[in-house]
Amino acid sequence: MDYLEILKGQGEPLGIYSDIVRCIENFGAFPLYIEPIYRQALALGDENPDRLRFALVRLQVYADIHRYEDMEQTQKIKYVAQVLEKVIFGGLMLGEQPETGME
């Protein structure tokens, strides 16, 4: 699946989305991207934080819907989305705590 398409939904993509996709595609480097993504999120202005949050929620919903197709990949997707949402927004809209399930 094209993760950028999931992130943008029916709107125009934000520049931050490409960095989020990079985290999913290079999961091992995710810890290195958290702070730069957080800083980009702080600079989004007044309207775009909501767009970003719903983009992260879309990723989580996508991961839940497709969880049995590729369990490892969907766990990574959901983990990235949840960690970023919690770091950037202080909590999760869907109310779950991040889990890797990869222990």
Backbone bond lengths (Angstrom), bond angles and torsions (degrees), N, CA, C in turn:
res aa  C-N    CA-C-N  psi(-1)  N-CA   C-N-CA  omega(-1)  CA-C   N-CA-C  phi
1 M - - - 1.459 - - 1.524 109.24 -
2 D 1.288 114.99 149.55 1.459 122.24 176.81 1.529 108.28 -85.24
3 Y 1.325 115.72 103.02 1.461 120.75 -176.33 1.521 112.22 -62.46
4 L 1.321 117.40 -31.58 1.460 120.37 177.69 1.530 110.25 -62.41
5 E 1.317 117.05 -37.68 1.468 120.88 177.84 1.518 111.04 -63.93
6 I 1.328 116.76 -40.92 1.466 120.39 178.21 1.524 109.59 -64.03
7 L 1.317 116.80 -46.48 1.463 120.85 -179.02 1.524 111.96 -60.67
8 K 1.318 117.14 -45.82 1.466 118.39 -175.39 1.521 113.06 -76.33
9 G 1.335 117.66 -22.00 1.461 119.18 -178.72 1.509 109.80 60.39
10 Q 1.327 116.71 -125.60 1.459 120.58 179.14 1.520 112.11 -103.25
11 G 1.334 116.69 9.48 1.455 120.60 -179.50 1.510 112.11 -106.21
12 E 1.307 114.56 -175.73 1.456 121.28 176.39 1.529 109.05 -79.45
13 P 1.322 117.25 143.44 1.468 118.65 -178.67 1.524 112.03 -71.99
14 L 1.306 115.24 145.78 1.461 121.88 170.82 1.521 107.48 -89.93
15 G 1.307 117.54 151.90 1.461 121.54 -179.95 1.526 113.12 -59.45
16 I 1.310 117.13 -31.32 1.460 122.40 -178.57 1.532 111.76 -64.11
17 Y 1.330 117.16 -24.43 1.462 120.89 -177.40 1.524 112.16 -60.44
18 S 1.319 117.79 -36.92 1.469 119.28 -178.82 1.523 111.21 -64.77
19 D 1.330 117.66 -33.36 1.462 120.27 176.39 1.523 111.50 -70.62
20 I 1.321 117.08 -34.46 1.467 120.52 176.82 1.524 109.75 -66.80
21 V 1.319 117.00 -42.14 1.469 121.03 176.65 1.524 109.64 -60.74
22 R 1.306 117.39 -41.33 1.468 121.78 178.50 1.532 110.47 -58.92
23 C 1.322 117.34 -37.84 1.473 121.26 178.15 1.520 111.72 -64.52
24 I 1.318 116.30 -40.75 1.464 120.44 179.89 1.523 110.02 -68.28
25 E 1.311 116.00 -43.66 1.465 120.32 -176.08 1.533 112.71 -75.51
26 N 1.321 117.41 -23.13 1.467 122.22 179.19 1.527 107.76 -128.79
27 F 1.324 114.82 65.96 1.464 122.41 -171.57 1.528 112.75 -56.17
28 G 1.312 117.66 -34.81 1.457 121.05 -179.48 1.517 113.11 -63.03
29 A 1.317 117.12 -26.32 1.465 121.25 179.96 1.530 112.43 -93.88
30 F 1.315 117.49 0.47 1.459 121.36 -177.54 1.530 113.17 -50.13
31 P 1.346 119.99 -44.71 1.467 118.82 -179.46 1.529 113.49 -57.36
32 L 1.316 117.05 -28.95 1.463 120.64 -179.74 1.527 112.79 -74.18
33 Y 1.329 116.96 -22.49 1.464 121.46 -176.17 1.526 113.68 -93.74
34 I 1.326 118.22 -12.57 1.463 119.91 -173.64 1.531 111.92 -59.52
35 E 1.317 117.75 -50.88 1.462 119.53 -177.21 1.532 112.64 -66.03
36 P 1.344 119.58 -45.56 1.472 118.14 177.18 1.537 113.06 -60.00
37 I 1.315 117.18 -37.79 1.468 119.56 178.03 1.524 109.83 -67.36
38 Y 1.312 117.08 -41.48 1.465 121.34 177.37 1.533 110.35 -58.14
39 R 1.319 116.65 -45.65 1.473 120.94 -179.70 1.533 111.28 -64.58
40 Q 1.331 116.80 -38.91 1.471 119.85 175.94 1.527 110.49 -63.45
41 A 1.314 116.18 -40.18 1.464 120.55 -179.49 1.524 110.97 -63.16
42 L 1.332 117.28 -37.17 1.464 120.74 179.03 1.526 111.95 -64.51
43 A 1.317 116.66 -25.88 1.464 121.63 -177.16 1.537 113.27 -94.23
44 L 1.324 118.00 12.05 1.466 120.39 -174.98 1.525 115.09 -76.55
45 G 1.303 118.85 -13.93 1.460 120.18 -178.93 1.518 111.18 90.04
46 D 1.335 116.41 -158.60 1.466 120.88 -173.21 1.528 114.74 -87.70
47 E 1.317 118.65 -37.17 1.465 121.02 -174.05 1.525 113.34 -90.38
48 N 1.301 117.33 -33.82 1.462 120.42 -171.33 1.530 116.48 -73.18
49 P 1.334 120.69 -23.20 1.464 117.59 176.49 1.534 113.21 -58.59
50 D 1.321 117.47 -38.37 1.470 119.75 176.78 1.523 110.89 -63.64
51 R 1.313 116.69 -40.45 1.469 120.07 177.79 1.516 110.75 -61.92
52 L 1.330 116.41 -41.96 1.453 120.46 178.33 1.521 110.85 -64.04
53 R 1.311 116.63 -44.86 1.473 118.97 -178.41 1.522 111.21 -61.63
54 F 1.317 116.92 -44.50 1.459 118.95 179.21 1.528 111.87 -68.22
55 A 1.323 117.41 -29.09 1.465 120.13 174.21 1.530 109.69 -63.45
56 L 1.325 116.92 -43.12 1.465 121.02 178.11 1.528 111.27 -66.04
57 V 1.322 116.44 -37.23 1.471 120.40 176.35 1.528 109.85 -65.43
58 R 1.337 117.62 -41.35 1.470 120.14 177.86 1.522 111.18 -58.64
59 L 1.338 116.62 -40.66 1.463 119.92 177.30 1.522 111.04 -60.75
60 Q 1.314 116.70 -42.96 1.463 120.65 179.82 1.526 111.54 -64.21
61 V 1.316 116.72 -42.70 1.461 120.90 178.73 1.526 110.11 -64.70
62 Y 1.324 116.59 -43.98 1.463 120.69 177.03 1.530 110.09 -57.15
63 A 1.333 116.88 -46.05 1.467 120.68 -179.71 1.523 111.21 -62.07
64 D 1.327 117.26 -39.68 1.466 119.91 178.35 1.527 111.70 -65.89
65 I 1.300 116.73 -42.22 1.470 121.01 -178.65 1.524 111.12 -64.82
66 H 1.330 116.73 -38.60 1.469 121.21 -174.04 1.530 113.37 -103.92
67 R 1.311 117.24 16.86 1.463 120.73 -172.37 1.518 114.75 -58.57
68 Y 1.317 119.49 -28.06 1.464 120.47 -177.07 1.530 112.86 -91.94
69 E 1.315 117.41 -7.22 1.465 120.49 179.08 1.526 111.33 -77.55
70 D 1.312 116.18 -43.33 1.467 122.06 177.78 1.524 106.15 -150.44
71 M 1.321 115.12 86.77 1.465 120.46 -171.31 1.524 113.07 -58.60
72 E 1.310 116.55 -41.83 1.461 119.20 -178.35 1.524 111.15 -64.33
73 Q 1.321 117.12 -45.88 1.467 120.37 -178.83 1.524 111.38 -67.03
74 T 1.314 118.02 -42.05 1.462 118.87 -179.51 1.526 111.23 -68.19
75 Q 1.327 118.65 -30.26 1.462 120.62 174.30 1.524 110.44 -65.89
76 K 1.319 116.52 -39.41 1.468 120.04 177.67 1.518 110.86 -64.32
77 I 1.319 116.31 -45.50 1.467 121.28 179.92 1.517 109.96 -57.91
78 K 1.321 115.46 -49.95 1.460 119.69 -176.79 1.527 111.14 -65.85
79 Y 1.314 117.18 -39.37 1.464 120.67 179.51 1.531 110.85 -62.13
80 V 1.322 116.87 -47.71 1.469 121.02 178.90 1.524 109.98 -58.39
81 A 1.325 116.87 -48.89 1.461 120.74 -177.90 1.521 111.60 -62.32
82 Q 1.324 117.13 -43.18 1.457 119.88 -177.74 1.527 112.46 -70.41
83 V 1.311 117.07 -42.64 1.471 119.37 179.28 1.528 109.97 -62.44
84 L 1.325 116.93 -45.93 1.470 119.28 179.63 1.523 111.66 -63.26
85 E 1.322 116.85 -42.27 1.464 118.85 179.29 1.530 110.65 -62.43
86 K 1.304 116.40 -42.38 1.471 119.63 -179.17 1.529 110.93 -67.18
87 V 1.321 118.14 -42.84 1.463 121.14 -179.66 1.530 110.84 -66.70
88 I 1.320 116.67 -44.62 1.470 120.71 -175.33 1.526 112.18 -77.30
89 F 1.338 116.93 -41.91 1.463 120.20 -171.81 1.530 114.16 -109.17
90 G 1.328 117.51 -5.23 1.455 120.65 177.03 1.510 115.69 83.36
91 G 1.302 117.81 0.07 1.459 121.25 179.55 1.503 110.69 -176.11
92 L 1.311 114.40 -179.60 1.461 120.39 -178.19 1.519 110.51 -112.60
93 M 1.297 116.79 131.50 1.451 121.57 178.00 1.528 110.63 -64.20
94 L 1.331 116.92 -38.34 1.461 120.98 -178.35 1.522 112.72 -86.06
95 G 1.330 118.38 -5.27 1.438 122.57 170.05 1.515 118.83 82.64
96 E 1.314 119.07 0.46 1.466 120.66 179.35 1.519 109.56 -91.86
97 Q 1.328 115.46 157.30 1.458 121.00 174.88 1.523 108.84 -93.35
98 P 1.329 118.07 146.25 1.452 120.50 179.55 1.533 111.67 -60.90
99 E 1.310 115.42 135.44 1.453 121.75 174.77 1.513 108.26 -136.63
100 T 1.309 116.01 136.69 1.463 118.11 177.50 1.504 110.30 -86.98
101 G 1.320 117.94 -36.93 1.450 120.86 -176.51 1.514 112.15 66.53
102 M 1.326 116.72 13.15 1.460 120.98 -175.33 1.527 111.82 -110.54
103 E 1.314 116.71 17.28 1.457 118.86 178.94 1.507 111.14 -70.95
